[in-house]
Amino acid sequence: MSLTTPGNFSSVNTKEPAASVPKAVPKPFPGIRNAVKIAPAEVQLFSKYIYGLCGINIEASKAYLLETRLGKLLESEKCDSFTTFYYKAKADSSKLLEKQIIDAITTNETLFFRDASPFDLLKHKIIPEMIDHRSTSVPKGSPVPIRIWSAACSTGQEIYSIAIVLRELLGPNHNYSIKLLGTDISDTAIKQASYGVYNKFEIERGLPREKLQRYFTTQGESWKISDEIRAMATFRKFNLMESFSSLGKFDIIFCRNVAIYFILEDRIKVFNKVADSLEMDGYLMIGATESLTGVCPRFIPKRHLKSIFYQLR
Ligand SMILES: C[S@@+](CC[C@H](N)C(=O)[O-])C[C@H]1O[C@@H](n2cnc3c(N)ncnc32)[C@H](O)[C@@H]1O
């Protein structure tokens, strides 16, 4: 059972007086350092809190996730229970703890050219087709706009993979107005994306050697994306639970491997907002294991070779 469906939230009253707050599980041996355990009522309290912060749904059966991901923060904040930690986070007007909680709870797993096929599709079908359409609709001599949004870009590998595809397809001196936007709710992820610096593990995942040599320079033990590719993208913190109206319209949206963390009701809302943000002839890419069936009938799946992309009806 999901604890984080809005219906379930009504049972948790966060404004309760201190006397009725959930009882923390005591440490078994005082004096001996032990990871703080989370009590069932605290699971409910935190699930509701995290859902409110970022829409991520943590089911009761995943209580261990709260313990493992928030344990270190609890320790560094010297909190001896999740309840104390909760009230400390709520009282923190700087919102720093809130940001750290989001960073700890989000799964930022990503890699360069993840699943390969979306990037092949971009190169061989979507961009050429889009340029064809647009060339006839923009005034002669004006640059053709190409606006692409990576809607949960994590540490930036997705948007930089897109930038590399565009650079290789269009060359350095093109007449296109390229706008690549990467957004994510995690401050730490956005910061790394913005620096464009990756460690050995990250760089070895999905990035062909020839692209590493061409588009990265070493920086100590790490690799930094070239200024040319870096300059193609902008990054911004953004919560997909909010209104998308400040972002404008896009020709292509990558919204991959993020909606899996949301309840159906929120997936429906997110993909309807995605539909509103996409040009009528735009393209949507979702994760390899995701589907929009029962989520957003405004999109129809289309197949090209072995890949699936979505367009508005
Ligand atoms: C698994 S990563 C996916 C990264 C990339 N799209 C990919 O497929 O490789 C999921 C990302 O979604 C972000 N995320 C989770 N909830 C979010 C929300 N409400 N708004 C924006 N981003 C969110 C996380 O911070 C994380 O970086």
The ligand as an SDF file (V2000), in Angstrom:
LIG
                    3D

 27 29  0  0  0  0  0  0  0  0999 V2000
   16.9500    8.6580  -12.4780 C   0  0  0  0  0  0  0  0  0  0  0  0
   17.2920   10.3480  -12.7810 S   0  0  0  0  0  0  0  0  0  0  0  0
   16.9920   10.4420  -14.5110 C   0  0  0  0  0  0  0  0  0  0  0  0
   18.0220   11.2760  -15.2380 C   0  0  0  0  0  0  0  0  0  0  0  0
   17.9110   11.2820  -16.7420 C   0  0  0  0  0  0  0  0  0  0  0  0
   16.6610   11.8410  -17.1980 N   0  0  0  0  0  0  0  0  0  0  0  0
   18.1190    9.9030  -17.3050 C   0  0  0  0  0  0  0  0  0  0  0  0
   17.1410    9.2800  -17.7530 O   0  0  0  0  0  0  0  0  0  0  0  0
   19.2370    9.4040  -17.3020 O   0  0  0  0  0  0  0  0  0  0  0  0
   15.8360   11.0970  -12.0710 C   0  0  0  0  0  0  0  0  0  0  0  0
   16.0160   12.5640  -11.7710 C   0  0  0  0  0  0  0  0  0  0  0  0
   14.7370   13.1260  -11.4960 O   0  0  0  0  0  0  0  0  0  0  0  0
   14.9080   14.1640  -10.5540 C   0  0  0  0  0  0  0  0  0  0  0  0
   13.6120   14.4560   -9.9210 N   0  0  0  0  0  0  0  0  0  0  0  0
   12.9120   13.7310   -9.0120 C   0  0  0  0  0  0  0  0  0  0  0  0
   11.7820   14.3540   -8.6820 N   0  0  0  0  0  0  0  0  0  0  0  0
   11.7350   15.4910   -9.3880 C   0  0  0  0  0  0  0  0  0  0  0  0
   10.8070   16.5770   -9.4850 C   0  0  0  0  0  0  0  0  0  0  0  0
    9.6970   16.6070   -8.7660 N   0  0  0  0  0  0  0  0  0  0  0  0
   11.0960   17.5960  -10.3250 N   0  0  0  0  0  0  0  0  0  0  0  0
   12.2290   17.5840  -11.0590 C   0  0  0  0  0  0  0  0  0  0  0  0
   13.1520   16.6060  -11.0210 N   0  0  0  0  0  0  0  0  0  0  0  0
   12.9030   15.5690  -10.1980 C   0  0  0  0  0  0  0  0  0  0  0  0
   15.9480   13.6080   -9.5970 C   0  0  0  0  0  0  0  0  0  0  0  0
   16.5940   14.6270   -8.8710 O   0  0  0  0  0  0  0  0  0  0  0  0
   16.8770   12.8450  -10.5460 C   0  0  0  0  0  0  0  0  0  0  0  0
   17.9930   13.6110  -10.8980 O   0  0  0  0  0  0  0  0  0  0  0  0
  1  2  1  0
  2  3  1  0
  2 10  1  0
  3  4  1  0
  4  5  1  0
  5  6  1  0
  5  7  1  0
  7  8  2  0
  7  9  1  0
 10 11  1  0
 11 12  1  0
 11 26  1  0
 12 13  1  0
 13 14  1  0
 13 24  1  0
 14 15  1  0
 14 23  1  0
 15 16  2  0
 16 17  1  0
 17 18  1  0
 17 23  2  0
 18 19  1  0
 18 20  2  0
 20 21  1  0
 21 22  2  0
 22 23  1  0
 24 25  1  0
 24 26  1  0
 26 27  1  0
M  CHG  2   2   1   9  -1
M  END
$$$$
